[in-house]
Amino acid sequence: MSNAYVIVAVLTAAWVGFSGFSLLRRADFVTQPLVEYGVPRSWWTLLGLAKAAGAAGLLVGLAVPGIGIAAGIALVLYFLGAVVAVLRARSYKTVAFPVLYLAPVVATLILGYTA
C-alpha cells in the first residue's frame, strides 16, 4: 500500500464525509442546490447516509481492501448519479461540483488498484 494511496483515500473520505455530514445537518450550501435540482426532500437523509457510509468504507478499505473497493464503486455511482441530476435540471454551470467529488474517488480507486 503506497503513501499516496493512503493520503488520497483519507483526504477523499474526509471530503465526502464532510459533504454527507453537511447534508444530514441540512446545511444551506448543500440543500439549496438539491431543491433547485428537484431532488425530493425525502431522499436527503438517505443520500447523506450514503455519502457517510461511502466515506467510512474508504477508510475501512485501508485495512480491508474489498470494502474500500466496494465503497469506491458505490461512491462513483453516487456521484455519476449526481452529475445526471444536475444535467437533467439543466444547471450546466454547476455540473463541476459533483465532478469535483467524483474525481478524487476515482483517483482513490486507481491508486488502490495499482498499490
TITI-128727 format. One line per 10 residues: number of its first residue (from 0); for each residue x, y, z of N, C-alpha, C. Coordinates in pm, 1 decimal. Atoms other than C-alpha are relative to their C-alpha. Layout:
REM residues N
NUM = X:Y:Z:X:Y:Z:X:Y:Z; ...
//
This chain:
REM residues 115
0 = 85.1:-117.1:0.0:0.0:0.0:0.0:90.1:123.9:0.0; -86.2:-117.0:14.1:155.4:329.0:-109.4:-46.7:115.0:89.1; 34.0:-119.1:-78.5:167.8:650.7:88.2:-98.5:88.0:-74.9; 90.6:-81.9:80.5:-5.0:829.7:-199.1:-143.5:-51.4:13.0; 133.7:58.4:-13.5:-298.1:589.1:-180.1:-60.1:32.7:136.0; 51.6:-26.9:-134.6:-333.7:632.1:195.6:-40.5:146.5:12.6; 29.1:-143.2:-11.8:-318.3:1012.1:174.3:-123.7:37.4:-80.6; 114.8:-32.7:85.0:-563.7:1036.4:-115.3:-127.3:-62.2:55.7; 118.6:65.8:-56.4:-802.4:785.7:45.2:-50.6:74.0:123.0; 40.8:-70.3:-122.1:-803.3:969.9:378.3:-58.5:137.2:-34.0
10 = 52.1:-131.5:37.6:-848.9:1312.2:216.8:-134.5:-10.6:-71.8; 127.2:20.7:69.9:-1123.4:1182.0:-11.0:-109.7:-37.2:98.4; 98.8:38.9:-100.6:-1302.0:1016.3:280.1:-41.5:119.6:84.9; 32.3:-118.5:-80.6:-1280.1:1339.2:481.0:-90.7:94.5:-78.0; 78.1:-92.0:80.5:-1418.5:1545.6:194.6:-142.1:-52.3:-24.3; 131.8:60.0:23.2:-1702.8:1307.7:111.0:-77.1:-10.1:131.9; 65.0:7.3:-131.2:-1774.6:1255.4:480.8:-53.0:134.6:44.5; 46.9:-134.4:-33.5:-1797.1:1631.0:536.0:-124.6:34.8:-79.9; 116.0:-25.8:83.5:-2039.7:1653.5:245.4:-122.9:-75.4:51.5; 110.7:78.2:-56.3:-2252.7:1374.0:391.3:-50.8:59.3:129.3
20 = 37.9:-62.4:-126.8:-2249.3:1535.0:735.9:-74.5:130.9:-25.2; 65.1:-127.8:31.0:-2341.2:1871.9:584.5:-141.3:-21.2:-51.6; 134.8:30.8:47.6:-2637.3:1715.4:407.9:-87.7:-47.5:114.2; 79.1:49.5:-112.9:-2750.2:1536.0:722.3:-41.0:113.0:95.7; 36.8:-113.2:-86.6:-2743.8:1862.2:915.9:-72.1:109.9:-77.4; 78.8:-88.4:85.9:-2922.2:2033.9:626.5:63.6:137.2:-20.1; -70.3:-125.6:27.4:-2659.0:2297.4:554.9:-54.7:60.1:-129.6; 59.1:-66.8:116.3:-2797.7:2553.1:311.3:82.8:-16.4:-126.5; -83.0:8.7:120.0:-2499.9:2532.1:77.4:-9.5:-137.1:-67.2; 20.1:133.1:58.7:-2582.1:2163.5:23.9:-145.7:-18.5:-41.8
30 = 140.8:26.3:28.9:-2961.1:2162.6:35.2:-59.1:92.1:-105.6; 55.4:-92.9:99.3:-3027.8:2471.1:-177.7:15.1:-53.5:-142.8; -9.2:58.1:135.0:-2885.9:2309.2:-493.0:-91.5:-121.2:-18.8; 87.9:115.9:13.1:-3082.6:1991.5:-419.9:-143.0:43.1:-29.9; 133.3:-54.1:28.6:-3401.8:2197.6:-415.3:-6.8:42.6:-146.2; -3.4:-47.5:138.5:-3302.1:2358.5:-745.3:2.2:-115.8:-100.3; -8.7:114.6:90.6:-3226.1:2017.3:-899.8:-125.5:-86.6:5.2; 122.8:77.7:-11.4:-3561.8:1879.3:-788.2:16.0:-132.0:73.1; -19.4:122.6:-77.9:-3423.0:1612.3:-553.0:-99.3:2.4:116.9; 100.8:-0.4:-107.1:-3707.6:1514.1:-318.1:63.9:6.4:139.6
40 = -50.5:-12.7:-137.0:-3652.2:1611.7:45.1:1.0:-134.9:72.4; 5.9:131.0:-65.2:-3748.2:1258.8:147.3:125.3:-83.1:-29.2; -122.0:73.2:34.3:-3422.9:1138.1:-15.6:122.0:51.9:74.2; -118.5:-66.6:-52.1:-3188.2:1378.3:163.9:72.0:-78.7:108.5; -64.3:75.0:-107.7:-3126.7:1169.0:474.1:71.8:-123.1:-56.3; -63.5:118.4:59.5:-3058.2:855.9:268.7:123.7:37.7:-81.2; -116.4:-43.3:77.9:-2824.7:1048.4:38.6:115.8:38.1:91.9; -103.9:-35.0:-97.3:-2635.6:1190.7:336.9:61.0:-123.4:64.1; -49.6:124.7:-59.2:-2609.2:846.7:494.0:84.1:-79.0:-100.9; -77.2:70.0:103.5:-2488.1:701.1:162.9:139.4:60.2:-13.3
50 = -131.9:-64.4:7.3:-2208.8:959.0:143.7:84.1:-35.3:122.2; -73.5:30.9:-123.5:-2113.8:899.4:506.7:48.1:-144.9:0.6; -38.8:141.2:5.1:-2112.7:522.6:458.2:112.5:-21.3:-101.8; -106.4:11.4:99.7:-1902.0:558.1:144.3:132.7:51.1:53.8; -122.1:-55.4:-59.4:-1651.9:776.3:328.3:58.5:-96.7:102.2; -46.7:97.1:-99.6:-1632.8:528.0:614.6:57.1:-123.6:-68.7; -48.0:116.0:74.4:-1591.6:245.8:363.4:137.7:22.0:-60.4; -133.9:-29.6:52.2:-1294.1:419.4:204.6:105.4:-13.9:109.3; -95.0:11.3:-111.6:-1127.7:437.8:545.6:19.3:-145.1:42.5; -9.9:142.3:-35.1:-1208.3:77.0:631.9:79.6:-74.4:-107.4
60 = -71.6:61.3:110.7:-1069.4:-11.0:289.9:150.9:4.3:13.7; -143.9:-1.4:-24.5:-724.4:82.3:414.2:44.6:-127.9:70.0; -30.3:125.1:-69.9:-740.4:-231.7:630.5:-59.5:-121.6:-71.5; 70.0:108.1:70.5:-986.6:-442.1:428.2:-27.0:47.5:-142.5; 9.4:-57.4:134.9:-931.6:-364.0:58.1:-133.3:-23.1:-71.2; 127.7:27.6:66.9:-1253.0:-528.0:-61.3:-107.8:99.6:37.2; 99.1:-98.8:-43.5:-1463.7:-289.4:143.7:29.6:135.3:-63.0; -37.3:-126.2:63.4:-1269.5:7.1:10.0:-38.0:3.8:-146.9; 37.3:7.7:141.8:-1324.8:-108.2:-346.8:-151.3:14.0:-15.9; 146.6:-8.6:7.0:-1697.9:-158.1:-287.3:-47.2:142.2:30.3
70 = 38.2:-137.0:-35.2:-1724.5:183.6:-120.5:34.8:95.7:-113.1; -40.4:-85.8:110.2:-1531.9:347.4:-403.1:-92.6:-12.2:-119.4; 91.4:21.3:112.3:-1750.8:191.5:-669.7:-137.0:61.1:30.4; 129.0:-58.2:-38.7:-2064.4:291.2:-478.7:3.8:152.6:-7.5; -11.5:-145.6:6.5:-1939.6:649.1:-448.5:11.1:49.4:-144.2; -4.9:-37.9:141.7:-1854.4:661.9:-819.0:-141.7:1.0:-57.2; 138.6:5.1:48.5:-2211.5:554.3:-896.2:-83.4:113.9:58.8; 71.8:-109.8:-66.5:-2346.3:806.8:-642.9:27.0:132.0:-73.3; -33.1:-129.2:59.4:-2157.7:1099.1:-796.1:-30.5:5.3:-149.3; 48.5:1.6:138.9:-2234.8:989.5:-1152.9:-149.6:30.5:-2.7
80 = 142.0:-32.7:-13.0:-2599.0:997.8:-1045.6:-21.4:147.7:28.9; 9.1:-143.0:-28.4:-2540.6:1346.6:-908.5:24.0:82.4:-126.3; -25.4:-69.0:127.1:-2394.8:1455.8:-1242.6:-125.0:-5.8:-87.6; 122.3:14.8:79.7:-2704.0:1318.5:-1417.4:-110.2:90.7:54.1; 103.3:-85.4:-59.6:-2933.8:1500.6:-1171.9:22.7:147.0:-35.1; -32.2:-139.0:32.8:-2753.6:1829.5:-1234.9:-28.0:27.5:-148.2; 24.0:-18.4:143.2:-2766.7:1782.4:-1612.0:-149.2:-2.4:-32.7; 145.4:4.2:22.5:-3135.9:1688.8:-1601.3:-66.7:129.4:42.3; 53.9:-127.8:-46.2:-3200.1:2010.2:-1409.7:47.6:115.9:-88.2; -56.4:-98.3:92.1:-3014.3:2192.0:-1688.8:79.0:109.0:72.4
90 = -83.7:-92.1:-76.2:-2783.0:2352.3:-1434.7:145.1:-22.3:-40.2; -130.4:31.1:58.2:-2480.0:2326.7:-1657.8:114.8:71.5:70.4; -107.2:-74.9:-66.8:-2285.3:2589.5:-1464.8:43.3:-64.5:131.2; -35.7:63.3:-127.4:-2286.8:2370.3:-1151.0:38.3:-147.0:-14.5; -31.8:141.3:19.1:-2206.1:2032.9:-1306.5:140.4:-32.7:50.4; -136.2:24.7:-48.7:-1845.6:2075.9:-1195.8:1.5:-45.8:146.0; -2.8:34.2:-142.6:-1940.8:2034.2:-828.9:-3.6:-150.4:26.6; -8.2:145.2:-24.1:-2029.6:1663.0:-835.7:123.2:-62.9:-61.9; -121.7:52.8:62.0:-1734.1:1606.3:-1067.6:119.6:20.3:93.6; -108.2:-25.3:-95.3:-1508.3:1760.6:-801.5:2.0:-103.2:112.9
100 = 3.8:111.0:-95.8:-1622.0:1482.2:-567.2:32.6:-131.8:-69.4; -22.0:123.2:75.6:-1613.5:1213.4:-834.6:148.7:-24.0:-27.2; -140.6:14.4:39.7:-1252.8:1278.3:-938.7:87.8:-60.6:109.9; -86.6:61.9:-100.8:-1084.2:1205.0:-602.9:-42.0:-142.5:36.1; 42.9:138.1:-24.9:-1297.2:893.1:-556.6:60.5:-91.9:-106.1; -60.0:77.9:108.8:-1181.0:767.1:-896.4:151.2:-12.2:23.7; -144.3:4.1:-27.5:-822.5:860.2:-805.4:31.3:-99.0:112.7; -19.1:94.3:-109.8:-856.0:665.2:-480.3:-9.1:-143.7:-49.7; 14.7:135.1:55.7:-978.6:358.7:-668.8:120.8:-38.0:-85.7; -113.9:28.6:87.6:-699.4:383.4:-923.6:126.7:-24.2:84.1
110 = -118.2:17.3:-83.7:-431.2:428.4:-658.4:-7.4:-129.1:82.2; 17.9:125.0:-74.9:-575.9:141.0:-454.9:24.2:-121.8:-86.9; -18.8:112.0:91.5:-575.3:-83.4:-758.8:146.9:-18.7:-34.5; -140.8:8.3:40.2:-216.7:-0.7:-850.3:94.5:-19.0:118.7; -86.8:10.9:-119.9:-86.9:-14.9:-491.9:36.3:-144.0:28.7
//
